[in-house]
C-alpha cells in the first residue's frame, strides 16, 4: 500500500473523530447561546460599583450598554470575561459601555477577581431590584444589550464572545438615538 492510500484509509477510519474534534473546537470558540430580541424601555436603576462610584442606567443613555450578570463560581462567566474586556477596550470610544453585575454573595471576592484579572469595565453587585427590572436571571452568564435610548434590545442566555458582541452591538452603535434624531 502506497503512502497516499494509507493516509486516505487512516482519514476514512477516523472521520468521526475529526468531526467530533471540530465540533468541540467550534463550541469552545463559539459557545452556544440563546438570543432574544426585545424592545422594552427600562427604568432608571441606580448602582454602586465595587470601587465606590455611584451611577444609574439613565446616566448611560446615549451609549449602547452591555449589562452582564456573572459570578466568580461560574466557569462560563469567567471564560467570557476576557472577550467582554477586549470588546470594551475596542468599542468604548464609539459609545459602548459595560456594567457587569456580580451575583456573588461576597462583594470582596468579586472585587478581588476583577482586580486580579485587570478588568477595566465597571462592576457592581446585582440586587433584587435590578433583577426584577431586567427580568429574571435564570442562568449565568446572562447578558442584556441596551440601546442608546435606554431600551432593552437583546437578552443573551449563555456566553457572549467577541463575534456575538459585534453582531449585537455594532448595529446599535450606528443608529442615532431617538433624541438625537429629533
C-alpha positions in Angstrom: 0.0 0.0 0.0 1.5 3.3 -1.0 1.6 6.3 1.4 -1.3 8.1 -0.3 -3.6 5.1 0.2 -2.5 4.8 3.8 -3.4 8.4 4.5 -6.8 8.0 2.8 -7.5 4.8 4.8 -6.4 6.5 8.1 -8.6 9.5 7.4 -11.6 7.4 6.4 -11.3 5.4 9.6 -11.0 8.5 11.8 -13.5 10.8 10.1 -15.9 10.6 13.0 -13.1 11.5 15.4 -12.1 14.5 13.3 -15.7 15.7 13.1 -16.1 15.5 16.9 -12.9 17.4 17.5 -14.0 20.0 15.0 -17.4 20.3 16.8 -15.8 20.6 20.2 -13.4 23.3 18.9 -16.3 25.2 17.4 -18.3 25.1 20.6 -15.3 26.2 22.6 -14.6 29.2 20.5 -18.2 30.0 19.5 -20.2 28.8 22.6 -23.9 28.4 22.0 -26.3 31.0 23.5 -29.9 31.9 23.1 -30.5 35.4 21.9 -33.9 37.1 22.3 -34.7 40.3 20.5 -36.9 42.7 22.5 -37.6 46.4 22.6 -38.6 47.3 26.2 -37.9 50.6 28.0 -36.0 50.2 31.2 -36.5 52.1 34.4 -33.6 54.1 35.9 -31.7 51.7 38.1 -29.1 53.1 40.5 -25.9 51.1 41.1 -22.7 51.5 43.1 -19.6 50.0 41.5 -17.3 47.8 43.6 -14.8 50.7 43.7 -17.5 53.0 45.2 -18.6 55.1 42.2 -22.4 55.7 42.1 -24.2 55.6 38.8 -27.6 54.8 37.2 -28.7 53.4 33.9 -30.2 56.8 33.0 -26.7 58.2 33.2 -25.6 55.8 30.4 -28.3 57.0 27.9 -26.6 57.9 24.6 -24.4 54.8 24.9 -25.0 51.2 24.0 -24.7 49.2 27.2 -24.0 45.5 27.9 -25.3 44.5 31.2 -23.7 41.2 32.1 -24.8 39.0 35.1 -21.9 36.9 36.2 -20.3 35.2 39.2 -16.9 34.0 40.3 -18.2 30.5 40.8 -19.5 30.3 37.1 -16.8 28.9 34.8 -18.7 30.1 31.7 -18.8 33.6 33.1 -15.1 33.6 33.7 -14.4 32.3 30.2 -16.4 35.2 28.6 -14.9 38.0 30.7 -11.7 38.4 28.5 -13.8 38.8 25.4 -16.0 41.4 27.1 -12.9 43.3 28.3 -11.4 43.3 24.8 -14.6 44.4 23.2 -15.0 47.1 25.8 -11.5 48.4 25.1 -12.1 48.3 21.3 -15.6 49.9 21.3 -15.7 52.2 24.3 -14.6 55.2 22.3 -17.6 54.6 19.9 -20.1 54.9 22.7 -20.1 51.3 24.2 -20.3 50.7 27.9 -20.3 47.6 30.1 -22.0 47.1 33.5 -21.1 43.8 35.0 -23.4 42.7 37.8 -21.9 40.1 40.1 -24.3 37.5 41.7 -21.6 36.6 44.2 -22.6 36.7 47.9 -19.3 38.4 48.8 -18.5 41.7 47.1 -14.9 41.4 48.2 -14.5 38.1 46.3 -15.9 39.7 43.1 -13.7 42.8 43.5 -10.6 40.6 44.0 -11.3 38.6 40.9 -11.8 41.7 38.8 -8.7 43.4 40.2 -6.5 40.2 39.7 -7.5 39.9 36.1 -7.2 43.7 35.3 -10.7 44.2 34.0 -11.4 47.8 33.5 -15.2 47.9 32.9 -17.5 48.9 35.8 -18.6 46.1 38.1 -21.4 46.3 40.7 -23.3 43.8 42.8 -26.6 42.7 41.4 -29.5 43.3 43.7 -33.1 42.2 43.7 -34.4 45.5 42.2 -32.1 45.1 39.2 -33.1 41.5 38.7 -36.8 42.5 38.8 -36.4 45.4 36.4 -34.2 43.5 33.9 -36.1 40.2 34.1 -35.4 37.0 36.0 -31.8 35.8 35.9 -32.5 32.1 35.4 -28.9 31.2 34.5 -25.5 32.7 34.3 -23.9 34.1 32.3 -26.8 36.2 31.1 -26.3 39.5 29.3 -28.6 42.3 28.1 -27.9 44.8 25.4 -29.4 48.3 25.9 -29.7 50.8 23.1 -28.8 54.5 23.3 -32.3 55.4 24.3 -32.4 53.1 27.3 -34.4 50.3 25.7 -33.5 46.6 26.3 -32.9 45.3 22.8 -31.3 41.8 23.3 -31.2 39.2 26.0 -28.4 36.6 25.7 -28.7 33.5 27.8 -25.3 31.9 27.7 -21.8 33.1 26.9 -21.0 36.1 24.7 -17.9 36.2 22.6 -16.3 38.9 20.6 -18.1 38.0 17.3 -21.5 37.8 19.0 -21.0 41.2 20.6 -20.1 42.6 17.2 -23.3 41.2 15.8 -25.5 42.6 18.6 -23.8 45.9 19.4 -22.4 47.3 16.1 -25.9 47.9 14.5 -27.0 49.8 17.7 -23.8 51.9 17.7 -24.5 53.1 14.1 -28.1 54.1 15.0 -28.7 57.6 16.3 -30.8 57.7 19.4 -34.4 58.9 19.1 -33.4 62.0 21.0 -30.5 62.8 18.5 -32.7 62.1 15.5 -35.3 64.8 16.5 
